[in-house]
């Protein structure tokens, strides 16, 4: 599987790999930067990047969890011993193992999230039975990760390109058995979901939403990306839409939860 990110959005690629329970490495590249997401039986288990800012040490310094001086000392030790930076920092007492594992998980999530803003570039999936050694593998819930990645998209152009025509009608997913698992929606996402009636277009939902347009679009894109919603035909090809119920306040009750079929690596 390979192609261009202008024709295929990352959420669809990840969902396809998850649905087929494939193991391997998804490589994405643009502007001389290459990043990888590793999959074990359809679940994301690791990530890597050749971008300097994505390196573990740089990430921890940026987050204030490590000083530049300590990173320089640890990096020199790595060159001498050949050990990984994480275990070196633990052995030097710069952080304990729990803090180190937490930092690594946060770094890997950051790499994955950073890819959701890419709407240009190339991707290629290489099937591998064991893409990463078991001791390095982690588990990132597929649909929760997709939704969080979409939430971090700030550029409205990226979202608008992904959604396409705003005249298309938004529907609830027809096969609820395929809906993702235990995704906690934000109040804004819950509200936008409540406005979907199967007859209104993206533009019509935007028009009645009290949430800013970019946030409404981001909510719709997130719900579409995880398979809670799907797009139908353009509204002018259907019967005239019925009037939506009057817009009420954002819900504060318990948020809806839906099923996640993400698999854990074995």
C-alpha positions in Angstrom: 0.0 0.0 0.0 1.4 3.3 -1.0 0.2 6.7 -2.4 -0.1 10.4 -2.0 -1.4 12.1 1.1 -3.4 14.6 -1.0 -5.6 11.8 -2.2 -5.7 9.7 1.0 -6.0 11.1 4.5 -4.0 9.6 7.4 -7.0 8.6 9.5 -8.3 6.4 6.6 -4.9 4.8 6.2 -4.7 4.0 9.9 -8.2 2.6 10.0 -7.6 0.4 7.0 -4.4 -1.1 8.6 -6.4 -1.6 11.9 -9.3 -3.2 10.1 -7.1 -5.7 8.3 -5.1 -6.4 11.5 -1.9 -5.9 9.6 1.6 -5.7 11.1 4.3 -3.5 9.5 5.7 0.0 9.2 3.8 3.0 7.7 6.4 5.4 6.4 5.4 9.0 5.6 7.7 11.6 4.1 7.6 15.2 2.9 10.1 18.1 2.7 13.1 15.7 3.4 11.5 14.6 6.7 10.6 10.9 7.2 8.4 9.6 10.1 7.2 6.1 10.7 4.3 4.5 12.6 4.8 0.8 13.6 1.8 -1.6 13.7 1.3 -4.9 15.4 -1.8 -6.8 14.3 -3.5 -3.5 13.4 -2.6 -1.6 16.6 -0.1 1.3 16.7 2.8 0.1 18.8 5.7 2.5 18.1 6.8 5.6 16.1 10.1 7.1 14.9 11.3 10.2 13.1 14.4 11.5 11.5 13.4 15.1 12.5 15.8 16.4 15.2 13.0 18.1 17.2 11.3 14.7 17.5 14.2 13.0 19.2 13.6 11.8 22.8 16.2 14.1 24.4 15.1 17.2 22.5 11.5 16.4 23.3 12.2 16.0 27.0 14.2 19.3 27.1 11.3 21.1 25.3 8.9 19.7 27.9 11.0 20.8 30.8 11.6 17.2 32.0 15.4 17.4 31.3 18.0 20.2 31.2 20.2 20.8 28.2 23.2 20.2 30.3 22.0 16.8 31.5 21.0 15.8 27.9 24.5 16.7 26.7 26.1 14.5 29.5 23.7 11.6 28.9 24.3 11.8 25.1 28.1 11.6 25.6 27.5 8.5 27.9 25.4 6.9 25.1 28.3 7.4 22.7 30.6 5.6 25.1 28.4 2.8 26.2 26.2 2.2 23.2 23.1 2.0 25.5 19.8 3.7 24.6 19.3 7.3 25.9 16.3 6.3 28.1 18.1 3.6 30.0 21.2 5.9 30.3 19.1 8.6 31.9 17.7 6.1 34.4 21.1 4.7 35.2 22.4 8.3 35.8 19.5 9.0 38.1 18.1 11.8 35.9 14.7 10.1 36.1 13.2 6.9 37.3 12.0 4.1 35.1 8.3 5.1 35.4 9.1 8.7 34.4 11.3 7.5 31.5 8.6 5.2 30.1 6.0 8.0 30.5 8.3 10.4 28.7 8.9 7.9 25.8 5.2 7.3 25.4 4.5 11.0 25.3 7.3 11.5 22.7 5.9 8.7 20.5 2.4 10.1 20.7 3.8 13.5 19.8 5.4 12.0 16.6 2.1 10.3 15.6 0.0 13.5 16.3 2.4 15.6 14.2 1.5 13.6 11.1 -2.2 14.5 11.2 -1.4 18.1 9.9 0.3 16.6 6.8 -2.0 16.9 3.8 0.9 16.6 1.3 3.6 14.0 1.0 4.0 10.3 0.3 3.2 7.2 2.3 4.1 3.6 2.0 3.1 0.6 4.2 5.6 -2.3 4.4 4.3 -5.5 5.8 6.5 -7.0 8.6 5.5 -9.8 11.0 7.6 -8.2 13.8 8.2 -4.5 13.0 9.6 -3.7 16.4 11.3 -5.7 19.2 8.7 -6.6 21.9 10.5 -4.7 24.7 10.1 -1.4 22.8 6.5 -2.0 21.7 3.8 0.1 23.4 0.0 0.3 22.7 -1.8 3.4 21.5 -5.6 2.9 21.2 -6.3 3.4 17.5 -9.4 5.5 17.5 -8.6 7.6 20.5 -5.3 8.4 18.9 -6.9 9.3 15.6 -9.4 11.6 17.3 -6.7 13.3 19.4 -4.6 13.8 16.3 -7.4 15.5 14.5 -8.1 17.7 17.6 -4.6 19.1 17.2 -5.0 20.3 13.7 -5.0 24.1 13.8 -4.9 24.9 10.0 -8.4 25.2 8.7 -7.1 24.5 5.1 -6.0 21.0 6.1 -9.5 20.3 7.5 -11.3 21.8 4.6 -9.2 19.8 2.1 -9.9 16.6 4.0 -13.7 17.2 4.1 -14.1 18.3 0.5 -17.4 19.9 -0.5 -19.3 21.4 2.4 -22.6 20.6 0.5 -22.3 16.9 1.3 -24.8 15.4 3.8 -23.5 14.0 7.0 -25.0 10.7 8.2 -24.5 8.5 11.3 -22.5 5.4 10.4 -24.8 2.7 9.1 -22.9 -0.3 10.7 -22.6 0.4 14.5 -20.8 -2.9 15.0 -17.8 -1.3 13.4 -17.7 1.8 15.5 -14.6 2.4 17.6 -14.3 1.6 21.3 -14.6 3.7 24.4 -13.9 7.1 22.8 -14.7 10.0 25.2 -16.0 12.8 23.2 -15.5 16.5 24.1 -18.6 18.6 24.9 -18.2 20.3 21.5 -18.0 16.9 19.7 -21.0 15.6 21.5 -23.0 18.8 20.6 -22.0 18.6 16.9 -22.9 14.9 16.9 -26.3 15.7 18.2 -27.0 18.1 15.2 -26.5 15.3 12.7 -29.9 14.2 11.3 -28.9 12.4 8.1 -30.4 15.3 6.0 -28.2 18.3 6.8 -25.0 19.1 5.0 -21.7 20.1 6.6 -22.5 23.8 5.7 -26.0 23.6 7.3 -24.6 22.1 10.5 -21.9 24.9 10.6 -24.7 27.5 10.1 -26.7 26.4 13.2 -23.7 25.6 15.4 -22.9 28.1 18.2 -19.3 26.8 18.1 -16.8 28.7 15.9 -16.7 27.4 12.3 -13.2 26.0 12.5 -14.0 24.1 15.7 -17.3 22.7 14.2 -15.4 21.5 11.1 -12.7 20.0 13.3 -15.4 18.1 15.3 -17.0 16.8 12.2 -13.7 15.7 10.7 -12.8 14.0 13.9 -16.1 12.1 14.1 -15.8 11.2 10.4 -12.2 10.1 10.9 -13.1 7.5 13.6 -16.1 6.2 11.7 -18.8 7.6 14.0 -20.2 9.6 11.0 -20.0 9.2 7.2 -20.6 11.5 4.2 -23.4 11.0 1.8 -24.4 12.8 -1.4 -24.6 16.5 -1.9 -27.7 18.0 -0.3 -29.2 19.3 -3.5 -29.4 15.8 -4.9 -31.7 14.8 -2.0 -35.1 15.8 -0.9 -35.3 19.2 0.9 -33.9 19.0 4.4 -36.2 19.2 7.3 -35.7 21.9 9.8 -33.4 21.0 12.7 -34.5 21.4 16.3 -33.6 24.7 17.8 -30.0 24.9 19.0 -29.7 24.3 22.7 -26.8 24.7 25.1 -23.7 22.5 24.9 -24.4 19.2 26.8 -22.9 18.7 30.2 -24.2 15.2 30.8 -22.1 12.1 30.5 -20.4 11.9 27.1 -21.4 9.1 24.7 -18.9 6.3 24.4 -18.5 4.0 21.3 -16.8 0.7 20.7 -13.0 0.5 19.7 -11.8 -2.6 17.8 -8.1 -1.7 18.2 -6.1 -4.8 18.9 -3.2 -5.1 21.3 0.0 -6.5 19.9 0.9 -10.1 20.8 
